[in-house]
Amino acid sequence: MTAVQQAKRLVDGITPLDDLEWRHLDDAQAWLSATSDVFRRTTSPVAPSKHLVSYFLLVDADDGAFLLGDHLKSGLWLPSGGHVEPGEDPVETVRRECVEELGVEANFDKRTGEKPLFITVTETRSSRPDQHTDVSLWFVLAHSRDETLRPDPREYRSVRWWTTEEFRDADPEGFDPHQGRLLDKLQEIGSGSAQSTGS
């Protein structure tokens, strides 16, 4: 299975939360059916201008708190993740980025397994020469907040665990615009224990 076929399989397995996610899913499916290159290869300018990203949210099984990092480049509190490298499976991207950015192995939440829960298609940096579109697959990982993390200082000023209540009370401008919808979808799949499926 090629990387594009694997990406399409993952995308096709997503059940959208709302009308916006339906539109993003349709957009991603049309793109994956028409392209043979989903990997960012250059950054100035960005080429191809539309490419795959794997995000992942670490969730504590005991209280549902989730990890966000104070991202240096964006100035936002974001889940971890990154661009899918040429020839790489999006699930492999999660495994690689989890070690690189947080210093721990990826343990997929048993409710979702190694499948993305959520999809977004987002135009970024619209006023800059490196404008591009991220097709982002959002995965869920299980991790106890009591376990040590080793955040990459090249990526984050700091990382912290957020409760849903803390997030809802905060200024939404400080986060990815889709973060709240991801939490809505996570709540929709239930409050069962987020134990690991293994890595």
Secondary structure as UniProt FT lines:
FT   HELIX           3..12
FT   HELIX           19..34
FT   STRAND          42..43
FT   TURN            44..45
FT   STRAND          46..47
FT   STRAND          50..59
FT   TURN            61..63
FT   STRAND          66..71
FT   TURN            72..74
FT   STRAND          77..78
FT   STRAND          80..83
FT   TURN            86..87
FT   HELIX           90..102
FT   STRAND          108..109
FT   TURN            110..114
FT   STRAND          118..124
FT   TURN            126..127
FT   TURN            129..130
FT   STRAND          132..142
FT   TURN            145..146
FT   TURN            153..155
FT   STRAND          156..162
FT   HELIX           164..169
FT   HELIX           172..174
FT   TURN            177..178
FT   HELIX           179..188
//
